[in-house]
Amino acid sequence: MTHVPAEPPSPAEVAGYTEAFGRLAANVGQVVLGKPEVVRLALTALFAEGHILVEDVPGVGKTTLARAMAASLQGDWRRIQFTPDLLPSDVTGVTIFNQANREFEFHHGPIFANMVIADEINRASPKTQAALLEVMEERYVTVDGVRHPVARPFLVVATQNPVEMDGTYRLPEAQLDRFLIRLSVGYPEEAVEIEVLRGGAARRAPEDLAPVTDSQAVAQLVAVAQRVYVHDVAYQYVVRIAQATRTHPDVRLGLSPRGAIALTRAAQAYALAAGRPYVLPEDLKALADAVIAHRLILTPDAQLRGQTASQVVTSVLDAVPVPQPQSAAASGG
């Protein structure tokens, strides 16, 4: 059966998307100071309907970013504080026997929301972390053999401290692969930190933000982003990047097909935010580190040499020829 590509977004749809994206970015930027690119990447994941992993040391604003995104959306959101004694049923829910009607009833856990903030996710045991695998990929939770769908759009924004810190567990590779993007907030620049010390951020708590859109509007814009045109040469560029990670001498496990799909979906949302109904190679390159690096597993020798996954991504991008812009955008503009 011949695949018929979807009609690219109209100029009115592009304008509506960029306007909504800009409003969200400005709203979140009121409390996440001096980090416009971090906010842009987080919103790219939102409109690509992919999950976000925010990894950094304590105190740099990881949870603030997640809470600001949730406060900007008029939808159902929940926060789960991950701890070593958290059970899988505390996340997904549990089936309880109702004595009154003599039937088993499913009580939904906090995972049933449009946005779930999984705070310090790597402090929970691997068994509890594994409870997220199905719902993050399939948008279903299976309890006692019964599948329960979660709301759409569905987004997990997880924060974690570096794995070298006390009381943390390393996230399994299968779970890392389910995060569309990994972000690092980083320390603020001097001027921004001075503003924080003066109390600028204290006057703008995430809870003080007014919603600027709702989950229904986001779902519609997600559908628009999925129609952004991707030329065959752009698809080929993604595949060649993936293949280069799999054959890289410092990599034991390269980019999965799921990761290649994630890079493409993220590029569609990213391009549309720039006002284009088609993807350019520059979109893929801009997102490569955030989408790919956390999915790579380096060889022991590379780790001993201090090599990082981000350095591998950089070397791969340097090695893989970039398609000509006019070819990548052909028929899309």
C-alpha positions, 0 to 999 in steps of 0.5 A, spaced: 500 500 500 502 506 497 504 511 503 500 518 502 504 523 506 499 528 510 498 535 508 503 540 511 501 545 516 497 551 513 500 558 514 495 559 519 496 553 523 504 555 523 502 562 525 497 559 531 503 554 533 508 559 533 504 564 537 502 558 542 509 556 543 511 563 544 506 564 549 508 558 553 516 560 553 514 567 555 510 564 561 515 559 563 521 564 562 518 568 568 521 563 573 526 559 569 530 565 568 536 566 563 535 559 560 531 560 553 534 554 550 532 549 555 525 552 555 525 551 548 527 544 548 522 542 553 517 545 549 519 542 543 518 535 547 511 537 549 509 538 542 512 532 540 508 528 545 515 526 548 517 525 555 523 529 558 529 527 563 532 533 567 538 531 569 543 536 574 545 537 581 541 539 586 538 547 586 539 549 579 531 549 578 530 542 575 523 541 579 522 549 577 522 548 570 517 542 571 512 545 575 512 552 571 510 547 565 505 544 569 502 551 571 502 554 564 497 548 562 490 548 564 490 540 564 490 535 569 497 534 572 500 530 578 507 530 582 510 524 584 516 524 589 520 518 588 523 515 594 526 508 596 520 506 599 515 508 593 512 502 590 509 500 583 502 501 585 503 508 588 505 510 581 500 506 577 494 505 582 491 498 585 485 494 584 481 493 591 475 489 592 469 493 594 465 490 599 459 493 598 458 491 591 462 485 591 466 487 585 474 489 584 475 496 583 481 499 580 483 506 583 487 510 579 494 512 581 498 519 580 500 517 573 493 518 570 494 525 568 496 529 562 503 531 565 506 527 571 512 530 574 517 525 577 521 528 582 528 525 583 526 519 579 533 515 580 531 515 588 526 510 587 528 502 586 529 499 579 522 495 580 518 502 581 522 505 575 520 499 571 512 501 573 513 507 568 516 503 562 509 501 559 505 507 560 511 511 557 511 507 551 504 505 550 500 510 554 497 504 557 497 501 564 496 494 565 494 492 572 491 485 574 491 483 566 486 489 565 489 495 560 487 502 563 489 508 558 492 514 560 489 521 558 492 525 552 497 528 551 501 525 556 507 527 558 512 525 564 517 530 566 522 527 570 528 530 574 534 526 577 541 528 580 547 525 577 548 518 579 554 518 582 550 522 588 548 518 594 542 514 595 541 514 587 540 508 582 542 508 575 536 508 570 535 502 566 537 503 559 530 501 557 527 507 561 532 512 558 530 510 551 523 512 552 525 519 554 525 524 548 530 529 550 535 529 556 536 536 559 541 540 563 539 546 566 546 548 568 548 554 573 545 561 571 550 566 568 552 572 573 547 577 572 541 572 572 544 569 579 544 576 582 537 577 580 535 571 583 539 573 590 536 580 589 529 576 590 527 576 583 525 569 582 522 569 589 517 573 587 515 569 581 513 562 584 511 557 579 504 556 582 503 564 581 503 563 573 497 563 570 495 558 564 496 560 557 493 554 554 490 547 555 491 540 554 486 540 548 489 545 545 496 542 546 493 535 543 491 539 537 498 542 536 501 536 537 497 533 531 499 539 527 507 538 528 506 531 526 504 533 519 511 537 518 514 535 512 520 531 512 524 530 506 527 523 504 534 526 504 532 528 512 530 521 513 536 518 510 540 523 514 537 521 521 538 513 519 546 515 517 547 518 524 544 512 527 548 508 523 554 512 525 553 511 533 552 504 532 559 503 529 562 508 533 569 505 536 567 508 543 560 506 543 557 499 545 550 500 544 548 505 539 541 509 537 535 505 537 530 505 531 526 508 537 531 514 538 531 515 530 524 516 530 524 521 537 529 525 533 525 526 527 519 527 531 522 532 535 525 536 529 518 537 526 516 540 533 522 544 533 522 546 525 514 549 526 516 553 532 521 556 528 515 558 523 517 552 518 512 547 515 518 543 513 525 540 517 532 542 515 538 538 517 540 544 522 534 542 526 536 535 527 543 537 528 540 542 534 537 537 537 542 531 536 545 531 543 539 532 547 535 526 543 541 522 542 546 522 548 542 519 553 541 513 549 548 511 548 552 506 552 559 507 551 565 502 552 568 501 558 575 503 555 571 509 552 569 511 559 576 510 562 578 515 558 573 520 560 569 520 553 562 522 554 556 521 550 555 528 548 563 528 545 561 522 541 555 525 538 559 531 536 564 526 532 558 523 529 555 529 526 562 532 524 563 525 520 556 524 517 555 529 511 550 534 511 544 534 506 544 540 502 539 545 505 535 545 498 534 538 498 532 537 505 527 542 504 524 541 497 517 540 496 516 542 503 516 550 503 
